[in-house]
Structure formats: C-alpha cells, structure tokens
C-alpha cells in the first residue's frame, strides 16, 4: 500500500535554511523505490557490455589474422561502445542519487551528460578510422584475408543483432515524460511572506488568505500508466552505438564479398568511409536532444501556447506570467508559473485545477504553481 510522504515528516514546521549543501532534501526519503525501468535499462546495459567484451576479442583476432582494416576498425569501435556503455551505466547510477540543497533536482542531468559523452566518443573514433582509411589508400596497403574477413563479419552481424535485441527489450516502456499515477501524492506549501521561506507541515494545508502566495509541487515520483512512450536517453545512445556497429559489420561483409568475387581492393576503405557517414547521421539526433536538454529547451511534445491558454481558462485566473517549461531529462519535465487571480477566488482551488491540467493532460513531472491576488501584486508594484 502506498504511504503518504507526509508521514515521514516531523509534526513541527521544518525549513531548509540550515541544511548543508550535500544534505538530502526531505522529499527524497529512504522509502523512495528505484524505478523498475531504470533498473531494466541498467541490466540491459550490463548484458550488452558482456556480449561486447566477447565480440571485441573475436574481432581483434579476426582482424589481426585477416589483416583487415575494416575488421580492426570495427573492433576499435566496439571498444568505444564498451566505454560508452560504462559511461551510461555510471550516468544512470548517478541519476538515482538523492536531491540535495545544492542539487535540488538531483543528478538527473548525469544521464544527459553521459549520452553526450558517448556520442562524442563515437565521433572521435570515427574521425580516427577515416584517417586510417585514407592512409591505407595512400600507401596502397590492400592485402587482406578475405575468408577470415567474411566469416568474422558474418558473426559480427549476428552479435550486433543480439545486442540490438537486448537494448530493444531494455527500453523504458513506462516513461515519466507522460502522465502519472500517484506513488506518494502531492503537497501544498504555504509561503511565510515575513520570513521569506517555505515551511513544510505534516497536516494538509488549511484555507489560506487569497493574498498569500501558494506553491504547490507534485511528488517527483508521482506517475500513472497513461504515458508518452519515450526511452532512457542512455539506452538511445547505446542503441546508436550498436546500430553503428551493425552498419559497419554489414559494410565489412559487403566489402569481403566484393573483394572475394571481384578482387576490388578499395572496397575495404570505401566501406569504412560509408560507415563513418552513417554513424554521424544516426548519432546526430542523440547529440541534438542532449544539447537541447542541457540548454533547458522546452520539450517539443508540449505546446507552450496551448498550455498558457488552458491555464488562463481556469476560473478566477486573470493573467499568467513567468511561465517556464523545461526538460531535466528525456522523460522528466518541469514547469514553474505564476498565476494572477481575482480577489474573491479560492487560491487552493486554482492551484488544484492548474496542477490537474499540468499533471494529467500534459504529463509534466515537476510542477510549481504560485498564486497571487491581482490587487496584492498591484500594491507591491
């Protein structure tokens, strides 16, 4: 049975004024369970890493005995993949750490940094392989063992298909980028305007004066099963690596067949060039999404103008300002907004309606709604 988080709070009001930078915040208690999808993604990365290690050994041996640049380059790319998988696993583990006073949203962005580092590693290795292919053409070094190259490339295709399937079934089918069912519930915090701090009380907030600012936040782990299907970005980055390897393996297999039946030696470096182009094309979307999230861009699945109009339509709302929507990760969205209301309206009702719209209709994960009476705002100005 789900336990309300307020039960873990003390009866007296608490503040975060005296907390150290590294002190876990009260809303992230030890009863927080790790997302089953995060665990699934992590297990998939462990499994694909084990398969990658076996395959690296196979390709290095095959490339050495066949004297194939394409095979050796593919093995090198697999080593890059293994390192990127390790980066992704580390990023996922960091993202599970509790938020602190210094990092109030936690370490979610570690996932994005991990994905970006992974893509940069792909591009760096691709540049090295292109340079090696150019050197081989200049030096006219095309002596390869076609038979070993052919069999190793065929096995490579098989291994990459297996790794692709592992990552496919490790994708998150329960993304927080969508709507939510409650695991903890929502909390309403009155702001002490004299002290300028937000105090947390065990009991539900009583009716407040309409001139009082109210912040209502959604439990970070609240979610339901009516979700937008978006994947963990580290799984996406890993899948891009595997897709690149599969394309490379198919290119090596094609080069081996061409050399075997036509004796055309340039096929090996040409396939390396083609592979490099495909890798850049397939990895670019992950890099783009990572940069946009780090720049705190609005998620493309949320129409900010529509959101503005829906909040304005709430009974008692006169105006909206300071509306900001941004992504913490691919599957976690945050919003903060100030609502100016009529003097006679019920602030609690307005906050509740706003949260219901933002949570259930738009699937926003972290919600902060501040309500202020229009007359109070005019006086303060």
Secondary structure, 3 states (H helix, E strand, C coil): CCCCHHHHCCCCCECCCCCCCCCECCCCCCCCCCCHHHHHHHHHHHHHHHHHHHHHHHHHHHHHHHCCHHHHHHHHHHHHHHHHHHHHHHHHHHHCCCCECCCCCCCCHHHHHHHHHHHHHHHHHHHHHHHHHHHHHHHCCCCCCHHHHHHHHHHHHHHHHHHHHHHHHCCCCCCCCCCCCCCCCCEEEEEECCCCEECECCCCCCCCCCCCCEEEECCCCCCCCCCCCCCCHHHHHHHHHHHHHHHHHHHHHHHHHHHHHHCCCCHHHHHHHHHHHHHHHHHHHHHHHHHHHHCCCCCCCCCHHHHHHHHHCCCCEEEEEEEEEEEEECCEEEEEEEEEECCCCCHHHHHHHHHHHHHHHCCCCEEEEEEEEHHHHHHHC
